[in-house]
Amino acid sequence: MAERKPSASKRRKTRPKRIQPIRFVAVEHVFKAQIKVRALRDISGWADRAQGVKYAIGYGRIGYLDEDTAREWQVKGYVEIISGDVKPVSEDEAAEILSTVTTIGP
Amino acid sequence: MADGLFQNGVKNFALGNIAWVFDASPTSGEKNLMKTTLVDTADYTVNLATHENRDTGTISAAAQEEVSAAMTLVSAATDGVCDASDVAFVGTAGDPCEGILVYFDSGTPATDKLLFWWDASAGLPVTLGGDVTVQWNGSGLAKI
């Protein structure tokens, strides 16, 4: 007996997912603007993954972050702080923060 | 392992469809809007000889776990070297990635142009979950 073709609805389910455009917003849309920073690399992260929204700041650009994020990103070498005070980071804390970063590259 | 340039990417450079030129804020439609993606090769098999565009028939959405914003380029004015700032992906999530892709963002995936590919780089494959920094070679990404 000939094999039945899958129904149209089943075929639709196997169709490749379309590449959804990602919308990028400034870091100020996500973080409370407390500390003025300059980016030392191109940085991006998810603001709302379900909605396909990422925050981003490019190398050399000035932006504003909340204190905790600014402190963390400073330790990671992502930003330098231009103005605003952040709490000092202990060696243990810095090691813990850096342990979350993986570096890859050609 | 197949680090290298997509042949069609080189063609698009030659045709003037792509320009590796610094621009503080490249916008959609300009020739210098490049992005980088961390790729899960369980969902994509690279072919540097034939692949050209970022359409789903070539590279599925599922393969592209993390995508950057517009890269900050260093103009390729010296010996045709394409260089850029390092890229940090904060708070990544998804399947392990075995490849790094750089492409030209035309504004429409079907016409985005694939340029450079690495799958033999230090740190690959990478498990997502924390931050991932792509640190380009000191000599640049590629030489055209």
gemmi code that builds the backbone of each chain (N, CA, C; Angstrom):
import gemmi

chains = {
    "A": [
        ("MET", (0.843, -1.192, 0.000), (0.000, 0.000, 0.000), (0.884, 1.250, 0.000)),
        ("ALA", (0.502, 2.198, -0.825), (1.325, 3.415, -0.922), (1.292, 4.192, 0.393)),
        ("GLU", (2.449, 4.764, 0.726), (2.545, 5.555, 1.966), (1.796, 6.871, 1.790)),
        ("ARG", (1.013, 7.226, 2.786), (0.247, 8.479, 2.668), (1.149, 9.673, 2.905)),
        ("LYS", (0.894, 10.721, 2.128), (1.666, 11.948, 2.318), (1.186, 12.617, 3.594)),
        ("PRO", (2.094, 13.293, 4.331), (1.641, 14.002, 5.525), (0.665, 15.101, 5.151)),
        ("SER", (-0.241, 15.372, 6.073), (-1.232, 16.413, 5.814), (-0.548, 17.770, 5.710)),
        ("ALA", (-1.255, 18.727, 5.152), (-0.699, 20.067, 4.976), (-0.288, 20.670, 6.308)),
        ("SER", (-1.103, 20.409, 7.355), (-0.783, 21.007, 8.650), (0.509, 20.427, 9.210)),
        ("LYS", (0.734, 19.108, 8.975), (1.979, 18.502, 9.450), (3.165, 19.047, 8.679)),
        ("ARG", (2.983, 19.253, 7.364), (4.088, 19.800, 6.569), (4.457, 21.193, 7.063)),
        ("ARG", (3.439, 21.959, 7.429), (3.711, 23.314, 7.918), (4.572, 23.270, 9.173)),
        ("LYS", (4.316, 22.270, 10.028), (5.062, 22.196, 11.290), (6.546, 21.951, 11.063)),
        ("THR", (6.901, 21.304, 9.924), (8.303, 20.994, 9.700), (9.005, 22.089, 8.888)),
        ("ARG", (8.265, 23.095, 8.486), (8.882, 24.177, 7.712), (9.903, 24.902, 8.593)),
        ("PRO", (11.072, 25.254, 8.033), (12.082, 25.921, 8.850), (11.564, 27.243, 9.434)),
        ("LYS", (11.950, 27.477, 10.671), (11.544, 28.715, 11.338), (12.202, 29.899, 10.632)),
        ("ARG", (11.430, 30.942, 10.378), (11.993, 32.122, 9.717), (12.956, 32.832, 10.647)),
        ("ILE", (13.945, 33.464, 10.078), (14.879, 34.246, 10.879), (14.185, 35.546, 11.260)),
        ("GLN", (13.935, 35.683, 12.546), (13.244, 36.874, 13.014), (14.245, 38.002, 13.227)),
        ("PRO", (13.912, 39.186, 12.759), (14.822, 40.300, 13.009), (14.895, 40.607, 14.502)),
        ("ILE", (16.072, 40.948, 14.956), (16.247, 41.317, 16.359), (16.283, 42.837, 16.441)),
        ("ARG", (15.539, 43.361, 17.384), (15.513, 44.814, 17.565), (16.511, 45.162, 18.661)),
        ("PHE", (17.352, 46.125, 18.365), (18.359, 46.535, 19.342), (17.959, 47.863, 19.961)),
        ("VAL", (18.114, 47.951, 21.275), (17.796, 49.187, 21.988), (19.041, 49.620, 22.767)),
        ("ALA", (19.063, 50.879, 23.145), (20.192, 51.401, 23.912), (20.175, 50.810, 25.328)),
        ("VAL", (21.331, 50.758, 25.952), (21.411, 50.175, 27.296), (20.547, 50.932, 28.300)),
        ("GLU", (20.327, 52.206, 28.037), (19.516, 53.009, 28.957), (18.051, 52.553, 28.993)),
        ("HIS", (17.654, 51.808, 27.976), (16.285, 51.277, 27.961), (16.128, 50.126, 28.944)),
        ("VAL", (17.253, 49.568, 29.365), (17.216, 48.356, 30.186), (17.728, 48.602, 31.597)),
        ("PHE", (18.781, 49.397, 31.687), (19.415, 49.612, 32.990), (19.105, 51.019, 33.500)),
        ("LYS", (18.990, 51.107, 34.810), (18.776, 52.406, 35.437), (20.029, 53.260, 35.210)),
        ("ALA", (19.840, 54.464, 34.735), (20.990, 55.307, 34.369), (21.614, 55.960, 35.600)),
        ("GLN", (22.577, 55.275, 36.177), (23.244, 55.791, 37.387), (24.709, 56.117, 37.162)),
        ("ILE", (25.367, 55.325, 36.325), (26.809, 55.458, 36.142), (27.110, 55.686, 34.660)),
        ("LYS", (27.922, 56.714, 34.407), (28.285, 57.012, 33.013), (29.511, 56.186, 32.630)),
        ("VAL", (29.422, 55.473, 31.531), (30.511, 54.585, 31.121), (30.853, 54.778, 29.639)),
        ("ARG", (32.045, 54.303, 29.275), (32.425, 54.222, 27.865), (32.688, 52.747, 27.552)),
        ("ALA", (32.110, 52.277, 26.481), (32.276, 50.861, 26.112), (33.666, 50.611, 25.546)),
        ("LEU", (34.264, 49.503, 25.955), (35.600, 49.135, 25.479), (35.537, 48.015, 24.447)),
        ("ARG", (34.354, 47.598, 24.104), (34.121, 46.624, 23.025), (32.665, 46.728, 22.612)),
        ("ASP", (32.278, 46.002, 21.614), (30.868, 45.967, 21.220), (30.146, 45.009, 22.165)),
        ("ILE", (29.129, 45.500, 22.836), (28.451, 44.692, 23.864), (26.975, 44.563, 23.500)),
        ("SER", (26.456, 43.363, 23.657), (25.013, 43.182, 23.494), (24.524, 42.089, 24.434)),
        ("GLY", (23.271, 42.145, 24.786), (22.661, 41.138, 25.647), (21.156, 41.181, 25.472)),
        ("TRP", (20.507, 40.151, 25.968), (19.059, 40.077, 25.775), (18.321, 40.988, 26.746)),
        ("ALA", (17.448, 41.814, 26.183), (16.536, 42.600, 27.011), (15.245, 41.805, 27.180)),
        ("ASP", (14.793, 41.185, 26.109), (13.587, 40.361, 26.129), (13.724, 39.334, 25.004)),
        ("ARG", (14.186, 38.160, 25.365), (14.470, 37.148, 24.336), (13.198, 36.724, 23.606)),
        ("ALA", (12.120, 36.588, 24.352), (10.864, 36.139, 23.726), (10.406, 37.109, 22.641)),
        ("GLN", (10.668, 38.389, 22.873), (10.246, 39.406, 21.910), (11.341, 39.749, 20.900)),
        ("GLY", (12.499, 39.110, 21.052), (13.598, 39.377, 20.125), (14.186, 40.771, 20.286)),
        ("VAL", (14.318, 41.200, 21.538), (14.870, 42.534, 21.796), (16.188, 42.403, 22.551)),
        ("LYS", (17.228, 43.047, 22.040), (18.533, 43.045, 22.703), (18.940, 44.483, 22.991)),
        ("TYR", (19.730, 44.645, 24.041), (20.349, 45.955, 24.269), (21.755, 45.891, 23.681)),
        ("ALA", (22.288, 47.043, 23.330), (23.620, 47.062, 22.737), (24.271, 48.413, 22.942)),
        ("ILE", (25.592, 48.354, 23.043), (26.381, 49.584, 23.052), (27.681, 49.275, 22.320)),
        ("GLY", (28.058, 50.143, 21.410), (29.239, 49.882, 20.590), (30.516, 50.427, 21.212)),
        ("TYR", (31.617, 49.909, 20.742), (32.938, 50.331, 21.209), (33.076, 51.859, 21.144)),
        ("GLY", (33.560, 52.427, 22.235), (33.824, 53.868, 22.261), (32.614, 54.726, 22.572)),
        ("ARG", (31.448, 54.108, 22.618), (30.232, 54.892, 22.857), (30.037, 55.114, 24.358)),
        ("ILE", (29.418, 56.252, 24.665), (29.096, 56.594, 26.043), (27.680, 56.100, 26.344)),
        ("GLY", (27.506, 55.531, 27.537), (26.176, 55.082, 27.937), (26.032, 55.152, 29.439)),
        ("TYR", (24.861, 54.803, 29.898), (24.582, 54.845, 31.339), (24.069, 53.476, 31.798)),
        ("LEU", (24.618, 53.025, 32.923), (24.236, 51.724, 33.478), (23.878, 51.879, 34.942)),
        ("ASP", (23.183, 50.902, 35.491), (22.974, 50.913, 36.942), (24.299, 50.536, 37.615)),
        ("GLU", (24.379, 50.807, 38.896), (25.664, 50.650, 39.595), (26.182, 49.214, 39.546)),
        ("ASP", (25.310, 48.250, 39.791), (25.760, 46.849, 39.822), (26.301, 46.393, 38.460)),
        ("THR", (25.572, 46.772, 37.411), (26.007, 46.368, 36.064), (27.307, 47.067, 35.691)),
        ("ALA", (27.414, 48.345, 36.018), (28.629, 49.099, 35.696), (29.842, 48.468, 36.393)),
        ("ARG", (29.636, 48.092, 37.627), (30.709, 47.495, 38.436), (31.143, 46.150, 37.821)),
        ("GLU", (30.130, 45.360, 37.490), (30.404, 44.041, 36.906), (31.098, 44.172, 35.557)),
        ("TRP", (30.603, 45.056, 34.717), (31.163, 45.214, 33.374), (32.561, 45.836, 33.425)),
        ("GLN", (32.808, 46.646, 34.456), (34.153, 47.208, 34.609), (35.154, 46.083, 34.917)),
        ("VAL", (34.754, 45.193, 35.821), (35.629, 44.070, 36.175), (35.879, 43.191, 34.945)),
        ("LYS", (34.866, 43.016, 34.134), (34.997, 42.161, 32.941), (35.776, 42.837, 31.814)),
        ("GLY", (36.048, 44.134, 31.988), (36.779, 44.862, 30.959), (35.907, 45.323, 29.811)),
        ("TYR", (34.612, 45.338, 30.028), (33.692, 45.754, 28.961), (33.578, 47.280, 28.883)),
        ("VAL", (33.704, 47.942, 30.025), (33.509, 49.406, 30.058), (34.542, 50.041, 30.988)),
        ("GLU", (34.737, 51.335, 30.779), (35.452, 52.127, 31.781), (34.452, 53.141, 32.330)),
        ("ILE", (34.601, 53.429, 33.612), (33.650, 54.335, 34.238), (34.112, 55.777, 34.043)),
        ("ILE", (33.209, 56.578, 33.536), (33.511, 57.987, 33.260), (33.143, 58.838, 34.477)),
        ("SER", (31.973, 58.598, 35.007), (31.571, 59.321, 36.221), (30.539, 58.518, 36.988)),
        ("GLY", (30.580, 58.725, 38.303), (29.695, 57.969, 39.186), (30.516, 57.034, 40.048)),
        ("ASP", (30.029, 56.769, 41.226), (30.779, 55.924, 42.164), (30.212, 54.510, 42.211)),
        ("VAL", (31.124, 53.548, 42.174), (30.720, 52.156, 42.377), (31.531, 51.590, 43.541)),
        ("LYS", (30.937, 50.623, 44.207), (31.611, 50.009, 45.348), (32.860, 49.263, 44.868)),
        ("PRO", (33.923, 49.269, 45.651), (35.111, 48.507, 45.250), (34.812, 47.017, 45.191)),
        ("VAL", (35.593, 46.311, 44.386), (35.378, 44.877, 44.193), (36.539, 44.115, 44.838)),
        ("SER", (36.219, 43.152, 45.658), (37.268, 42.353, 46.289), (37.843, 41.382, 45.251)),
        ("GLU", (39.011, 40.831, 45.566), (39.643, 39.875, 44.636), (38.764, 38.657, 44.417)),
        ("ASP", (38.158, 38.182, 45.501), (37.286, 37.003, 45.391), (36.085, 37.286, 44.498)),
        ("GLU", (35.515, 38.469, 44.715), (34.335, 38.841, 43.932), (34.708, 39.003, 42.466)),
        ("ALA", (35.854, 39.623, 42.228), (36.305, 39.809, 40.835), (36.511, 38.457, 40.162)),
        ("ALA", (37.108, 37.522, 40.927), (37.340, 36.184, 40.354), (36.012, 35.513, 40.026)),
        ("GLU", (35.043, 35.707, 40.907), (33.723, 35.113, 40.681), (33.059, 35.711, 39.436)),
        ("ILE", (33.174, 37.024, 39.312), (32.585, 37.696, 38.143), (33.266, 37.218, 36.866)),
        ("LEU", (34.576, 37.153, 36.894), (35.322, 36.761, 35.679), (35.091, 35.304, 35.301)),
        ("SER", (34.702, 34.499, 36.289), (34.479, 33.081, 35.999), (33.269, 32.869, 35.087)),
        ("THR", (32.452, 33.894, 34.932), (31.271, 33.753, 34.077), (31.556, 34.136, 32.630)),
        ("VAL", (32.799, 34.543, 32.349), (33.132, 35.002, 30.999), (33.979, 33.952, 30.282)),
        ("THR", (33.568, 33.608, 29.092), (34.347, 32.709, 28.236), (34.836, 33.514, 27.045)),
        ("THR", (36.113, 33.393, 26.758), (36.665, 34.105, 25.607), (36.973, 33.111, 24.494)),
        ("ILE", (36.484, 33.439, 23.327), (36.765, 32.609, 22.156), (37.325, 33.526, 21.087)),
        ("GLY", (37.879, 32.966, 20.064), (38.303, 33.845, 18.987), (39.348, 33.275, 18.072)),
        ("PRO", (39.290, 33.803, 16.862), (40.249, 33.356, 15.843), (41.684, 33.765, 16.231)),
    ],
    "B": [
        ("MET", (37.119, 20.963, 9.767), (37.379, 22.341, 10.171), (37.562, 23.200, 8.919)),
        ("ALA", (36.945, 24.368, 8.913), (36.925, 25.113, 7.652), (36.943, 26.615, 7.866)),
        ("ASP", (37.884, 27.112, 8.667), (37.976, 28.560, 8.819), (38.177, 29.193, 7.443)),
        ("GLY", (37.598, 30.347, 7.240), (37.877, 31.005, 5.964), (36.840, 32.001, 5.536)),
        ("LEU", (36.980, 32.412, 4.292), (36.076, 33.393, 3.694), (35.076, 32.655, 2.808)),
        ("PHE", (33.836, 33.107, 2.843), (32.859, 32.592, 1.893), (33.235, 33.157, 0.520)),
        ("GLN", (33.328, 32.283, -0.469), (33.739, 32.750, -1.803), (32.775, 33.796, -2.348)),
        ("ASN", (31.492, 33.613, -2.033), (30.520, 34.605, -2.497), (30.633, 35.915, -1.722)),
        ("GLY", (31.170, 35.831, -0.507), (31.417, 37.050, 0.256), (32.508, 37.874, -0.402)),
        ("VAL", (33.569, 37.180, -0.856), (34.653, 37.866, -1.567), (34.100, 38.488, -2.854)),
        ("LYS", (33.236, 37.729, -3.517), (32.617, 38.248, -4.746), (31.852, 39.536, -4.450)),
        ("ASN", (31.120, 39.532, -3.347), (30.324, 40.721, -3.013), (31.193, 41.908, -2.610)),
        ("PHE", (32.352, 41.614, -2.014), (33.320, 42.696, -1.787), (33.750, 43.274, -3.134)),
        ("ALA", (34.099, 42.373, -4.054), (34.618, 42.804, -5.356), (33.579, 43.590, -6.153)),
        ("LEU", (32.327, 43.210, -5.989), (31.262, 43.890, -6.726), (30.861, 45.223, -6.083)),
        ("GLY", (31.424, 45.471, -4.913), (31.101, 46.733, -4.236), (29.794, 46.677, -3.476)),
        ("ASN", (29.302, 45.465, -3.219), (28.056, 45.337, -2.457), (28.294, 45.486, -0.956)),
        ("ILE", (29.551, 45.337, -0.554), (29.934, 45.382, 0.855), (31.141, 46.294, 0.989)),
        ("ALA", (31.183, 47.061, 2.065), (32.358, 47.914, 2.298), (32.763, 47.803, 3.758)),
        ("TRP", (33.996, 47.436, 3.992), (34.494, 47.306, 5.367), (35.059, 48.670, 5.766)),
        ("VAL", (34.182, 49.554, 6.161), (34.549, 50.944, 6.436), (33.979, 51.358, 7.779)),
        ("PHE", (34.791, 52.014, 8.591), (34.323, 52.462, 9.897), (33.185, 53.464, 9.735)),
        ("ASP", (32.188, 53.278, 10.575), (31.055, 54.201, 10.630), (30.544, 54.074, 12.066)),
        ("ALA", (30.481, 55.172, 12.767), (30.081, 55.106, 14.174), (28.669, 54.539, 14.339)),
        ("SER", (27.816, 54.791, 13.406), (26.430, 54.306, 13.512), (25.904, 53.841, 12.159)),
        ("PRO", (26.383, 52.707, 11.682), (25.853, 52.232, 10.403), (24.368, 51.900, 10.523)),
        ("THR", (23.632, 52.210, 9.517), (22.195, 51.941, 9.560), (21.806, 50.995, 8.432)),
        ("SER", (20.628, 50.447, 8.566), (20.142, 49.488, 7.585), (20.173, 50.098, 6.182)),
        ("GLY", (20.686, 49.331, 5.248), (20.755, 49.806, 3.876), (22.153, 50.255, 3.497)),
        ("GLU", (22.983, 50.563, 4.510), (24.358, 50.941, 4.209), (25.192, 49.683, 3.975)),
        ("LYS", (26.323, 49.845, 3.309), (27.124, 48.689, 2.909), (28.073, 48.194, 3.994)),
        ("ASN", (28.113, 48.879, 5.117), (29.110, 48.529, 6.134), (28.466, 48.106, 7.451)),
        ("LEU", (27.285, 47.525, 7.384), (26.605, 47.063, 8.596), (26.886, 45.564, 8.773)),
        ("MET", (27.934, 45.255, 9.536), (28.339, 43.864, 9.736), (27.924, 43.402, 11.132)),
        ("LYS", (27.614, 42.137, 11.233), (27.238, 41.555, 12.524), (27.946, 40.219, 12.686)),
        ("THR", (28.028, 39.768, 13.921), (28.611, 38.449, 14.164), (27.608, 37.581, 14.910)),
        ("THR", (27.689, 36.301, 14.637), (26.734, 35.334, 15.171), (27.474, 34.112, 15.700)),
        ("LEU", (27.000, 33.601, 16.832), (27.502, 32.319, 17.326), (26.590, 31.238, 16.767)),
        ("VAL", (27.185, 30.242, 16.152), (26.406, 29.273, 15.371), (26.520, 27.862, 15.946)),
        ("ASP", (25.375, 27.213, 16.041), (25.294, 25.809, 16.446), (25.369, 24.964, 15.178)),
        ("THR", (26.492, 24.273, 14.997), (26.667, 23.522, 13.747), (25.837, 22.239, 13.696)),
        ("ALA", (25.126, 21.943, 14.800), (24.179, 20.835, 14.718), (23.028, 21.226, 13.782)),
        ("ASP", (22.856, 22.548, 13.594), (21.774, 23.042, 12.740), (22.277, 23.731, 11.478)),
        ("TYR", (23.576, 23.693, 11.250), (24.113, 24.341, 10.050), (25.422, 23.683, 9.644)),
        ("THR", (25.516, 23.286, 8.384), (26.756, 22.751, 7.843), (27.321, 23.777, 6.880)),
        ("VAL", (28.451, 24.326, 7.245), (29.015, 25.412, 6.438), (29.494, 24.891, 5.085)),
        ("ASN", (29.360, 25.744, 4.081), (29.930, 25.459, 2.762), (30.487, 26.782, 2.237)),
        ("LEU", (31.778, 26.949, 2.407), (32.408, 28.221, 2.033), (32.384, 28.446, 0.523)),
        ("ALA", (32.272, 27.380, -0.236), (32.323, 27.492, -1.698), (31.002, 27.943, -2.310)),
        ("THR", (29.893, 27.611, -1.660), (28.604, 27.872, -2.320), (27.641, 28.771, -1.542)),
        ("HIS", (27.746, 28.816, -0.236), (26.760, 29.597, 0.532), (26.982, 31.096, 0.335)),
        ("GLU", (25.879, 31.800, 0.228), (25.992, 33.247, -0.021), (25.155, 34.075, 0.944)),
        ("ASN", (23.884, 33.721, 1.084), (22.977, 34.561, 1.869), (22.604, 33.905, 3.196)),
        ("ARG", (22.018, 34.706, 4.078), (21.652, 34.218, 5.415), (20.184, 33.780, 5.441)),
        ("ASP", (19.680, 33.348, 4.309), (18.287, 32.905, 4.256), (18.149, 31.562, 4.962)),
        ("THR", (16.928, 31.226, 5.333), (16.711, 29.999, 6.101), (17.018, 28.743, 5.301)),
        ("GLY", (17.005, 28.843, 3.970), (17.370, 27.687, 3.161), (18.847, 27.365, 3.291)),
        ("THR", (19.627, 28.349, 3.705), (21.071, 28.153, 3.858), (21.438, 27.901, 5.308)),
        ("ILE", (21.009, 28.781, 6.170), (21.335, 28.663, 7.591), (20.064, 28.922, 8.397)),
        ("SER", (19.672, 27.916, 9.161), (18.384, 28.017, 9.852), (18.448, 28.999, 11.009)),
        ("ALA", (17.285, 29.473, 11.400), (17.200, 30.383, 12.541), (17.708, 29.695, 13.803)),
        ("ALA", (17.426, 28.394, 13.911), (17.823, 27.640, 15.103), (19.336, 27.570, 15.261)),
        ("ALA", (20.050, 27.707, 14.152), (21.519, 27.600, 14.212), (22.155, 28.853, 14.796)),
        ("GLN", (21.441, 29.968, 14.725), (22.020, 31.253, 15.117), (21.610, 31.592, 16.538)),
        ("GLU", (22.440, 31.180, 17.484), (22.071, 31.278, 18.890), (22.215, 32.700, 19.436)),
        ("GLU", (23.236, 33.392, 19.024), (23.469, 34.752, 19.501), (23.871, 35.631, 18.322)),
        ("VAL", (23.308, 36.830, 18.272), (23.621, 37.766, 17.191), (24.008, 39.105, 17.808)),
        ("SER", (25.062, 39.693, 17.284), (25.503, 40.987, 17.813), (24.743, 42.121, 17.143)),
        ("ALA", (24.915, 43.308, 17.693), (24.467, 44.520, 16.994), (25.532, 44.839, 15.943)),
        ("ALA", (25.404, 45.967, 15.287), (26.384, 46.360, 14.274), (27.775, 46.397, 14.889)),
        ("MET", (28.719, 45.763, 14.221), (30.095, 45.732, 14.727), (30.766, 47.084, 14.484)),
        ("THR", (31.682, 47.425, 15.389), (32.474, 48.632, 15.188), (33.692, 48.236, 14.364)),
        ("LEU", (33.693, 48.644, 13.123), (34.735, 48.208, 12.193), (35.956, 49.117, 12.236)),
        ("VAL", (37.078, 48.545, 11.861), (38.280, 49.332, 11.580), (38.424, 49.285, 10.067)),
        ("SER", (38.414, 50.435, 9.440), (38.421, 50.473, 7.980), (39.558, 49.650, 7.387)),
        ("ALA", (39.241, 48.969, 6.307), (40.217, 48.079, 5.652), (41.115, 48.871, 4.720)),
        ("ALA", (41.650, 49.969, 5.223), (42.452, 50.832, 4.361), (43.909, 50.391, 4.300)),
        ("THR", (44.315, 49.550, 5.267), (45.707, 49.116, 5.285), (45.812, 47.686, 4.782)),
        ("ASP", (46.307, 47.517, 3.592), (46.557, 46.179, 3.025), (45.299, 45.311, 2.958)),
        ("GLY", (44.139, 45.905, 2.912), (42.906, 45.127, 2.781), (42.546, 44.315, 4.002)),
        ("VAL", (43.094, 44.697, 5.162), (42.801, 43.948, 6.391), (41.474, 44.427, 6.981)),
        ("CYS", (40.601, 43.476, 7.257), (39.315, 43.769, 7.890), (39.458, 43.513, 9.392)),
        ("ASP", (39.297, 44.561, 10.178), (39.429, 44.411, 11.628), (38.204, 45.033, 12.290)),
        ("ALA", (38.024, 44.724, 13.551), (36.855, 45.231, 14.276), (37.111, 45.142, 15.774)),
        ("SER", (36.281, 45.801, 16.537), (36.357, 45.701, 17.993), (35.886, 44.320, 18.425)),
        ("ASP", (36.410, 43.887, 19.571), (35.945, 42.617, 20.119), (34.449, 42.725, 20.439)),
        ("VAL", (33.807, 41.582, 20.495), (32.362, 41.543, 20.692), (32.034, 40.760, 21.964)),
        ("ALA", (31.243, 41.350, 22.848), (30.836, 40.650, 24.076), (29.347, 40.349, 24.021)),
        ("PHE", (29.016, 39.076, 24.179), (27.620, 38.662, 24.303), (27.365, 38.440, 25.794)),
        ("VAL", (26.475, 39.216, 26.355), (26.218, 39.149, 27.798), (25.026, 38.219, 28.058)),
        ("GLY", (25.178, 37.362, 29.068), (24.060, 36.504, 29.480), (23.520, 35.655, 28.358)),
        ("THR", (24.406, 34.862, 27.749), (23.982, 34.054, 26.606), (23.074, 32.899, 27.043)),
        ("ALA", (22.354, 32.378, 26.080), (21.496, 31.214, 26.338), (21.319, 30.462, 25.025)),
        ("GLY", (21.230, 29.143, 25.129), (20.989, 28.358, 23.931), (21.878, 27.137, 23.876)),
        ("ASP", (21.892, 26.508, 22.717), (22.684, 25.290, 22.521), (24.173, 25.637, 22.386)),
        ("PRO", (25.047, 24.680, 22.635), (26.480, 24.929, 22.423), (26.741, 25.378, 20.989)),
        ("CYS", (27.738, 26.243, 20.839), (28.056, 26.775, 19.513), (29.461, 26.358, 19.109)),
        ("GLU", (29.587, 26.007, 17.860), (30.866, 25.521, 17.336), (31.416, 26.438, 16.254)),
        ("GLY", (30.659, 27.460, 15.897), (31.115, 28.326, 14.812), (30.887, 29.797, 15.099)),
        ("ILE", (31.708, 30.631, 14.474), (31.544, 32.089, 14.529), (31.356, 32.553, 13.088)),
        ("LEU", (30.305, 33.298, 12.876), (29.983, 33.785, 11.531), (29.953, 35.309, 11.549)),
        ("VAL", (30.532, 35.916, 10.535), (30.388, 37.365, 10.337), (29.668, 37.563, 9.013)),
        ("TYR", (28.660, 38.402, 9.055), (27.891, 38.634, 7.830), (27.540, 40.108, 7.685)),
        ("PHE", (27.179, 40.455, 6.455), (26.699, 41.801, 6.155), (25.187, 41.797, 6.314)),
        ("ASP", (24.683, 42.707, 7.134), (23.249, 42.802, 7.384), (22.632, 43.796, 6.404)),
        ("SER", (21.887, 43.263, 5.460), (21.256, 44.114, 4.440), (19.921, 44.666, 4.918)),
        ("GLY", (19.431, 44.093, 6.024), (18.104, 44.473, 6.506), (17.096, 43.358, 6.275)),
        ("THR", (17.448, 42.437, 5.382), (16.586, 41.292, 5.071), (17.437, 40.027, 5.052)),
        ("PRO", (17.143, 39.046, 5.924), (17.985, 37.853, 5.968), (18.242, 37.218, 4.603)),
        ("ALA", (17.250, 37.223, 3.744), (17.408, 36.564, 2.440), (18.507, 37.190, 1.603)),
        ("THR", (18.839, 38.443, 1.888), (19.893, 39.094, 1.093), (21.110, 39.475, 1.939)),
        ("ASP", (21.110, 39.084, 3.213), (22.310, 39.283, 4.034), (23.439, 38.441, 3.440)),
        ("LYS", (24.629, 38.986, 3.429), (25.752, 38.296, 2.780), (26.695, 37.669, 3.809)),
        ("LEU", (26.955, 36.373, 3.653), (27.901, 35.678, 4.531), (29.323, 36.063, 4.132)),
        ("LEU", (30.154, 36.352, 5.127), (31.511, 36.812, 4.822), (32.599, 35.894, 5.366)),
        ("PHE", (32.666, 35.772, 6.698), (33.774, 35.034, 7.324), (33.232, 33.965, 8.259)),
        ("TRP", (34.021, 32.908, 8.398), (33.599, 31.772, 9.218), (34.797, 31.175, 9.963)),
        ("TRP", (34.578, 30.855, 11.225), (35.603, 30.146, 12.000), (34.930, 29.010, 12.776)),
        ("ASP", (35.545, 27.842, 12.737), (35.069, 26.767, 13.608), (36.239, 26.017, 14.231)),
        ("ALA", (37.443, 26.575, 14.048), (38.628, 25.936, 14.628), (39.329, 26.897, 15.585)),
        ("SER", (38.594, 27.875, 16.074), (39.197, 28.901, 16.929), (39.332, 28.453, 18.367)),
        ("ALA", (40.217, 29.121, 19.079), (40.379, 28.860, 20.508), (39.035, 29.060, 21.210)),
        ("GLY", (38.717, 28.156, 22.107), (37.492, 28.309, 22.900), (36.263, 27.639, 22.306)),
        ("LEU", (36.377, 27.170, 21.074), (35.244, 26.481, 20.444), (35.386, 24.966, 20.605)),
        ("PRO", (34.282, 24.279, 20.814), (32.911, 24.788, 20.972), (32.733, 25.488, 22.307)),
        ("VAL", (31.754, 26.373, 22.341), (31.511, 27.125, 23.564), (30.113, 26.803, 24.096)),
        ("THR", (30.057, 26.593, 25.410), (28.767, 26.343, 26.049), (28.162, 27.671, 26.456)),
        ("LEU", (26.958, 27.915, 26.044), (26.315, 29.190, 26.385), (25.748, 29.118, 27.798)),
        ("GLY", (25.563, 30.276, 28.381), (25.062, 30.347, 29.747), (25.566, 31.593, 30.441)),
        ("GLY", (26.855, 31.864, 30.317), (27.399, 33.106, 30.862), (27.652, 34.096, 29.741)),
        ("ASP", (28.676, 34.909, 29.904), (29.056, 35.838, 28.839), (30.045, 35.150, 27.902)),
        ("VAL", (29.995, 35.524, 26.644), (30.969, 35.031, 25.674), (31.573, 36.234, 24.958)),
        ("THR", (32.888, 36.341, 25.025), (33.577, 37.415, 24.314), (34.293, 36.833, 23.107)),
        ("VAL", (34.047, 37.430, 21.954), (34.767, 37.044, 20.745), (35.923, 38.022, 20.589)),
        ("GLN", (37.114, 37.487, 20.752), (38.315, 38.316, 20.676), (38.978, 38.067, 19.327)),
        ("TRP", (38.929, 39.072, 18.466), (39.477, 38.895, 17.122), (40.993, 38.812, 17.172)),
        ("ASN", (41.544, 38.165, 16.189), (42.995, 38.051, 16.071), (43.619, 39.452, 16.003)),
        ("GLY", (44.804, 39.595, 16.598), (45.486, 40.891, 16.580), (45.783, 41.375, 15.172)),
        ("SER", (45.808, 40.469, 14.219), (46.077, 40.838, 12.825), (44.799, 41.143, 12.049)),
        ("GLY", (43.660, 41.127, 12.760), (42.399, 41.408, 12.084), (41.601, 40.143, 11.823)),
        ("LEU", (40.401, 40.318, 11.329), (39.531, 39.173, 11.070), (39.960, 38.435, 9.813)),
        ("ALA", (40.319, 39.218, 8.798), (40.662, 38.621, 7.516), (41.348, 39.650, 6.642)),
        ("LYS", (41.971, 39.142, 5.611), (42.585, 40.023, 4.617), (41.968, 39.697, 3.273)),
        ("ILE", (41.453, 40.731, 2.621), (40.798, 40.511, 1.324), (41.818, 40.660, 0.201)),
    ],
}
model = gemmi.Model(1)
for chain_id, residues in chains.items():
    chain = gemmi.Chain(chain_id)
    for i, (resn, *xyz) in enumerate(residues, 1):
        res = gemmi.Residue()
        res.name, res.seqid = resn, gemmi.SeqId(i, " ")
        for name, pos in zip(("N", "CA", "C"), xyz):
            atom = gemmi.Atom()
            atom.name, atom.element = name, gemmi.Element(name[0])
            atom.pos, atom.b_iso = gemmi.Position(*pos), 0.0
            res.add_atom(atom)
        chain.add_residue(res)
    model.add_chain(chain)
structure = gemmi.Structure()
structure.add_model(model)
structure.setup_entities()
